[in-house]
């Protein structure tokens, strides 16, 4: 990153913090859950201004993207890591996690470039002070009914797992797979640094019993949770959030709940997310 780009990021973060008022409630009701949102849901993926927007919504944190379609390096650059941390601190919002959504377009199961991305993401997560890294397995990276691709992923995860273990970082698989299919991968890798990133809406779309799946996977196999609806506000779609809360209570899950999607057609994102945040806080208090 050159001096001009660094200045642009710094000024963007500073001006955003000044121009966005805060409407949401930022206090967590207890220490068990922290409520965040994916940067790609509240703005463009990788946008440093997402922290100021999260503050306005009343969120505790933002799940940030490792890289983007226009910048495959992005947070692999130390200077941008520094600016990201400064923007979070200035907004009073945490960096809630790291995600590699670009794996959907450039697959981990087949493209050798992604091996460096995942290896480097461990260093980035440690530098940002976050524990969990979401690895996305959709679109071009889908593992459903792909035993060859799945075996490649298993071997690549085996290779990076010792580094993640040493760093105290977890790689979370988010996919269309069922709980038993996820468990087969986790057992084959055989590392506590590889877990499931559970998305209640994706699994509902696949017809899985998400409440049974949450209990089957348990707190030792679920690293983090996405609360999502497609085309509806949180709590107004297909996902039964009170039952999700009960299942998470039953397994003793504690940690981040990141909001994704959940913007009805024609409704502004900001208005939707202020409402989503309030709903989740009321249900998960």
ChimeraX attribute file (.defattr): number of C-alpha atoms within 10 A of each C-alpha:
attribute: neighborCount
match mode: 1-to-1
recipient: residues
	/A:1	11
	/A:2	7
	/A:3	7
	/A:4	9
	/A:5	11
	/A:6	15
	/A:7	13
	/A:8	11
	/A:9	18
	/A:10	19
	/A:11	14
	/A:12	16
	/A:13	24
	/A:14	17
	/A:15	13
	/A:16	19
	/A:17	23
	/A:18	10
	/A:19	11
	/A:20	14
	/A:21	13
	/A:22	16
	/A:23	13
	/A:24	17
	/A:25	16
	/A:26	22
	/A:27	13
	/A:28	16
	/A:29	12
	/A:30	10
	/A:31	10
	/A:32	13
	/A:33	17
	/A:34	22
	/A:35	23
	/A:36	27
	/A:37	30
	/A:38	26
	/A:39	26
	/A:40	18
	/A:41	18
	/A:42	24
	/A:43	16
	/A:44	14
	/A:45	20
	/A:46	21
	/A:47	18
	/A:48	24
	/A:49	25
	/A:50	31
	/A:51	33
	/A:52	27
	/A:53	25
	/A:54	31
	/A:55	25
	/A:56	22
	/A:57	28
	/A:58	23
	/A:59	29
	/A:60	26
	/A:61	28
	/A:62	29
	/A:63	29
	/A:64	27
	/A:65	23
	/A:66	29
	/A:67	22
	/A:68	17
	/A:69	13
	/A:70	7
	/A:71	10
	/A:72	14
	/A:73	14
	/A:74	18
	/A:75	25
	/A:76	17
	/A:77	12
	/A:78	13
	/A:79	13
	/A:80	19
	/A:81	18
	/A:82	14
	/A:83	18
	/A:84	25
	/A:85	19
	/A:86	16
	/A:87	27
	/A:88	24
	/A:89	13
	/A:90	14
	/A:91	23
	/A:92	18
	/A:93	23
	/A:94	23
	/A:95	22
	/A:96	25
	/A:97	25
	/A:98	28
	/A:99	23
	/A:100	20
	/A:101	23
	/A:102	23
	/A:103	23
	/A:104	16
	/A:105	15
	/A:106	17
	/A:107	23
	/A:108	28
	/A:109	24
	/A:110	16
	/A:111	12
	/A:112	12
	/A:113	12
	/A:114	19
	/A:115	19
	/A:116	11
	/A:117	20
	/A:118	24
	/A:119	17
	/A:120	17
	/A:121	25
	/A:122	27
	/A:123	16
	/A:124	21
	/A:125	26
	/A:126	15
	/A:127	13
	/A:128	19
	/A:129	16
	/A:130	19
	/A:131	20
	/A:132	28
	/A:133	29
	/A:134	27
	/A:135	23
	/A:136	23
	/A:137	24
	/A:138	18
	/A:139	14
	/A:140	14
	/A:141	24
	/A:142	21
	/A:143	20
	/A:144	15
	/A:145	9
	/A:146	11
	/A:147	10
	/A:148	12
	/A:149	17
	/A:150	19
	/A:151	16
	/A:152	14
	/A:153	21
	/A:154	19
	/A:155	14
	/A:156	19
	/A:157	25
	/A:158	18
	/A:159	14
	/A:160	19
	/A:161	23
	/A:162	15
	/A:163	16
	/A:164	26
	/A:165	16
	/A:166	10
	/A:167	15
	/A:168	16
	/A:169	24
	/A:170	25
	/A:171	27
	/A:172	23
	/A:173	23
	/A:174	24
	/A:175	22
	/A:176	22
	/A:177	19
	/A:178	17
	/A:179	21
	/A:180	12
	/A:181	12
	/A:182	20
	/A:183	17
	/A:184	13
	/A:185	19
	/A:186	21
	/A:187	13
	/A:188	14
	/A:189	21
	/A:190	14
	/A:191	16
	/A:192	18
	/A:193	26
	/A:194	27
	/A:195	28
	/A:196	27
	/A:197	24
	/A:198	25
	/A:199	22
	/A:200	24
	/A:201	22
	/A:202	21
	/A:203	20
	/A:204	17
	/A:205	12
	/A:206	12
	/A:207	10
	/A:208	17
	/A:209	13
	/A:210	24
	/A:211	17
	/A:212	13
	/A:213	17
	/A:214	21
	/A:215	17
	/A:216	15
	/A:217	18
	/A:218	18
	/A:219	19
	/A:220	12
	/A:221	21
	/A:222	20
	/A:223	25
	/A:224	26
	/A:225	21
	/A:226	21
	/A:227	25
	/A:228	26
	/A:229	24
	/A:230	17
	/A:231	15
	/A:232	18
	/A:233	20
	/A:234	28
	/A:235	18
	/A:236	15
	/A:237	15
	/A:238	15
	/A:239	20
	/A:240	16
	/A:241	19
	/A:242	13
	/A:243	12
	/A:244	19
	/A:245	16
	/A:246	13
	/A:247	19
	/A:248	19
	/A:249	14
	/A:250	13
	/A:251	16
	/A:252	13
	/A:253	20
	/A:254	16
	/A:255	14
	/A:256	23
	/A:257	22
	/A:258	24
	/A:259	27
	/A:260	24
	/A:261	23
	/A:262	22
	/A:263	23
	/A:264	16
	/A:265	10
	/A:266	7
	/A:267	12
	/A:268	10
	/A:269	17
	/A:270	17
	/A:271	12
	/A:272	19
	/A:273	28
	/A:274	19
	/A:275	16
	/A:276	24
	/A:277	24
	/A:278	17
	/A:279	16
	/A:280	19
	/A:281	20
	/A:282	10
	/A:283	12
	/A:284	21
	/A:285	12
